[in-house]
Amino acid sequence: MRADVLLASVLPRAIETASIIASGLGLEISGQECDLCELHTGEADGLTWTEYAARYGSFDMEAEPDRVFAPAGESWNSFHERVQRTLERVARDYEGQTVVAVCHAGVIMASMRVLLGIPHGTRARLRPTNTGLTEWEHNASLDRWTLRSFNDASHLLGLARQLADRRGRPSGIGSEPSG
């Protein structure tokens, strides 16, 4: 993969991933952006679901898309608006360049909804996996986005075999046989 710019969310797991892939891309991390983070949970950040329910009750974000998750947090709609603004800004700021943005499943799912026009409340679900690659292409002259791939994990094919070979074990075997 050729890339010109490497961005990451400010969350440690994204920074760690970006640091790992930076050398493979031949790049330094160009920026860490809070706009690439998951939904901002505000005062609920760090609470368990039980603690959250005791403090704020429960609700369905899709059924109440304008209700904030917790004080100082985002609503379903404001999260999607942030993701859309971020995609537009990145496309504008890095026009003509290939940008790798290390972010989170929520941001990827929101990008699918806003760029493909998927309404909230649909019964279909998107569940990208960790390390899955989703590729969008932006045509500035047409102001059009094209989805090139979603949740591609082909870069992991053969990884189990490589790890097993390094350890001198048959693929798929994680421990020594007993007995």
C-alpha positions in Angstrom: 0.0 0.0 0.0 1.2 3.5 -0.9 0.3 6.2 1.5 1.2 9.9 1.8 -0.2 10.7 5.3 -0.8 8.7 8.4 -3.3 10.0 11.0 -4.5 8.4 14.2 -7.1 9.0 16.8 -5.8 10.2 20.2 -6.8 6.9 21.9 -3.8 4.8 22.9 -4.9 1.7 21.0 -5.0 3.7 17.7 -1.7 5.4 18.4 -0.1 2.0 19.1 -1.5 0.5 15.8 -0.4 3.6 13.9 3.1 3.3 15.4 3.3 -0.3 14.3 2.2 0.3 10.7 4.2 3.6 10.3 7.4 1.8 9.4 5.7 -0.5 6.9 4.3 2.6 5.2 7.6 4.5 5.4 5.8 7.3 7.3 5.7 9.1 10.6 2.4 9.7 12.3 1.3 13.1 10.8 -1.3 13.9 13.4 -3.4 12.6 16.3 -6.9 13.7 16.0 -9.7 13.5 18.5 -12.2 13.7 15.6 -11.1 10.1 14.7 -12.2 8.8 18.1 -15.3 6.8 19.0 -18.5 8.6 20.2 -17.5 10.9 23.0 -19.3 9.6 26.1 -18.6 12.7 28.2 -19.0 12.2 32.0 -19.8 8.5 31.4 -16.3 7.8 30.2 -14.8 5.0 32.2 -18.1 3.8 33.8 -19.2 0.2 33.6 -22.6 -0.4 31.9 -24.1 -1.0 35.4 -22.7 2.3 36.7 -23.9 4.1 33.6 -27.4 2.7 33.9 -27.6 3.6 37.6 -26.5 7.2 36.8 -28.2 8.0 33.5 -30.7 5.2 32.8 -30.7 3.3 29.6 -31.8 4.3 26.2 -31.6 3.3 22.6 -29.3 5.9 20.8 -30.9 5.1 17.4 -34.5 5.6 18.8 -33.4 8.9 20.6 -30.7 10.1 18.2 -30.5 13.7 19.7 -30.1 12.5 23.3 -26.6 12.9 24.5 -24.9 9.8 25.9 -24.1 11.7 29.1 -23.4 15.3 30.1 -20.5 16.7 28.0 -20.9 13.8 25.6 -22.3 13.4 22.1 -25.6 12.2 20.7 -25.9 9.7 17.9 -26.6 12.5 15.5 -23.8 14.8 16.7 -21.3 11.9 16.5 -22.3 11.2 12.9 -22.1 15.0 12.1 -18.6 15.0 13.5 -17.5 12.0 11.4 -19.0 13.6 8.3 -17.2 17.0 9.0 -14.0 15.1 9.6 -14.2 13.1 6.4 -14.9 16.3 4.4 -12.0 18.2 6.2 -9.5 15.3 5.6 -10.6 15.1 1.9 -10.1 18.9 1.5 -6.8 19.2 3.5 -5.2 16.2 1.8 -6.7 16.4 -1.7 -4.8 14.2 -4.1 -3.0 12.3 -1.4 -3.6 8.9 0.1 -4.4 9.1 3.8 -4.4 6.2 6.2 -6.5 7.1 9.2 -6.2 4.7 12.2 -9.5 5.0 13.9 -12.3 2.9 15.5 -15.2 0.7 14.5 -17.7 3.4 15.4 -16.1 5.9 13.1 -16.0 3.3 10.3 -19.7 2.5 10.8 -20.6 6.2 10.9 -18.6 6.8 7.7 -20.7 4.1 6.0 -23.9 5.6 7.2 -23.2 9.2 6.3 -21.4 8.6 3.0 -23.8 5.9 1.7 -26.9 7.7 3.2 -27.9 4.8 5.4 -30.7 6.0 7.7 -30.5 5.4 11.4 -33.0 2.8 12.7 -32.3 0.3 9.9 -32.2 -3.3 11.0 -29.0 -4.0 9.1 -25.8 -3.9 11.2 -22.2 -3.2 10.3 -19.6 -4.9 12.4 -16.0 -4.1 11.3 -13.3 -6.2 13.0 -10.1 -5.0 14.6 -7.5 -4.4 12.0 -10.0 -4.6 9.1 -9.3 -2.1 6.4 -12.0 0.1 4.9 -11.0 2.2 1.9 -12.9 5.3 0.7 -11.9 7.3 -2.4 -12.9 10.9 -2.7 -13.3 12.6 -6.1 -13.0 16.3 -5.4 -14.2 17.5 -8.8 -17.5 15.5 -8.5 -17.6 15.7 -4.7 -18.3 12.0 -4.7 -17.1 9.2 -2.4 -16.6 5.7 -3.6 -16.3 2.7 -1.2 -13.4 0.6 -2.5 -13.4 -2.0 0.3 -15.0 -2.6 3.7 -13.4 -4.6 6.6 -10.7 -6.2 4.4 -8.6 -8.5 6.5 -6.6 -10.2 3.7 -3.4 -8.7 5.2 -3.9 -11.2 8.0 -4.0 -14.3 5.7 -1.1 -16.6 6.5 -0.3 -14.8 9.7 -1.1 -17.9 11.8 1.2 -20.0 9.6 4.0 -17.4 9.8 3.7 -17.3 13.6 3.7 -21.1 13.8 6.7 -21.3 11.5 8.6 -18.9 13.8 7.7 -21.0 16.8 8.5 -24.3 15.0 4.9 -25.6 15.5 2.3 -26.8 13.0 -0.2 -24.1 12.0 -3.2 -23.9 14.3 -1.5 -25.6 17.2 -0.9 -23.3 20.2 0.6 -25.6 22.7 2.7 -28.8 23.0 0.7 -32.1 23.0 0.3 -33.7 26.3 0.9 -37.2 27.2 
